[in-house]
Amino acid sequence: MNQLSRLDEMVDRHLGGLQASPQLLVKIKQAAGESVILAPRRYYSRLSLVACSVALLCITWLSWPQSGIQPGGPITYPSLLDSQPAGDVTSRDAGWEEDNGWVNFSSGGISISANTVESQSIYAEAVGGNFPMILVDNAAYRLLKVPSEVTGDLLAGELGSIQEFTMEPALSVGGIVSNVVSQGEMVYRVQGARGAMLCAKVSGRMRVFQRVSFTGSALIGQESLTDTLCYAGDVASLTLNGAGRVDDAAMVSSLMSVLLNNAVYQSANIPSMGQTLLLELRNGLTLQMIASDGKVSACGTWACPEFFEAFSKALTEK
């Protein structure tokens, strides 16, 4: 019996036309019961036992699910255990959700909350190892998530158009390059942001980019923090996450003067996200810096413990 696909034919032939049915099963049980009564225990009817075995085989064969062995078809097996992927498969899409600060780490929907003393970053998330950016002669500008679009009155003149679109901007040899803005799109300076911001269209919307460090490079030549950030008078308020907010015009101007005049350049390296210092500009836009251990970081890391001392004092005098 080496061809299971013909098992039903073999069973029919050996049973001599018997059909597996409830009636047949009753008859077999009756015959077995009679043989137990009429014969000694050691002489049970072998015929009854054989009939029971064959009938049981038939019933099992005929009642086996259709997903099992099929004549002429492949052998499949019924599912024994239900299973599902870990996490909620109907959960949020991967990536950042601005409304509630959830970060999704897998397509299965395993998520954690960023609801801690650390601020939620306003930088757009990195894709494929690089953040969405514009390079202007090796000065790097990173796409911000907010605002989602700006109007033309913030534009302060054309800087030039994207000369190269590449997913590996670090390999660029200069010029105006992007991995998110299409080749040929115009890049604009931003009113009231000095060298800290640029604008360009991304997917049809005018978006804002902030100057940051990239691939071990921050400053170009003998730049100061003012060159890569803004003027003191451009800032309307300062928010140090976990500490507080200062929006008094005189205090803000004084704090910015302390920062811009005393900050000492450390390196192009940027520390991992700790607290964030948000600079809300008078033009309505916001700049982000990382704040950690008496230092601020965006386009390079700058040490300025005097600023943090002055900020704490300003909060007590509010």
C-alpha positions, 0 to 999 in steps of 0.5 A: 500500500504505497500509493495513498491516493488509491487508499479509498479504492483498496478499502472498498475492495477489501470490505467487499462493498460494505459502506461505513455508516452509523447502522454498520457501526451499531451492528458491529457493536451488537456483534461484539457484545454477543460474542462477549456473552457467548464465548469465554474471555480468551476466545473473543471473536477475532472477526469482530475485532477485525471488523471494528478495526476496519470500520474505524479506519473507514469512518476516520478516512471518510470524515477526515477534513478535505484539507488533508490527503486528497486523491491526486493532490498534495499532502497538507496538514490541518492547523493545530495552533492559532498564531498572530504576530506580536503587537497590534497589527492595526496600530499606527504607521511607522514614524513620528506622530506629531499630535501625541509623540509616539515613536513606532519601532516596527511594522507590527506596531510596537510603540513607546511614548516620548512623554518624558522631560526630554522634548520631542524633536522638531527635526524630520526623521532620518530615512535610509541613514540620512536625515532629509536635508539640503547641502549648500557648499557643504553647509548642511540644513535639516528639514523641520517637521513644523511648520508643515508649510510657509508662505512667500512673505518669509522668503528673503531672496533666491539662493540658487536651485538644487543642482543634484538630487542624491540619496547619498549627499555625503558623497557630493562634491559641492554645490546645492544638493538635496536628498528630499528636494527635487533637482531644479527646485529653487532654494530661498533664504529666510527673512529674520533667521540670518544663516540658520534657515533655508526654505525649499519646496518638498512635495509641492509645499514650501518647507523650512530647513535648519542648519546643523552638523553633518558628517563631522563638519559644522563650521565653514571657515571662521564662523561664529554662533551668530553666523549659524544661528540668528541675531539676538533681536530675532528671538521672541521667546526661549523655552528650555524643556523641563525648566521653563519659558522666558518671553519677556522681550528684555530678558530674551534679548539679554539671554541671547546676548549672553549666549551669542557672546560667550559660547565657545565652539567645542566640536562638530559632534552632536550629543544624543537628545537630552533637553531641547532649547527652542528659540521662537523667532519673531518671524513665527518660526522655531529653531531647535538646539540640544541642551546638555551639561552647560552646552547647546548643539545644532550646528556643532556643540558650543559650551556656554554655562553662563547662559544656563545660569542666566536662564535659571535666574530669569525664571526666578525673576518672572 
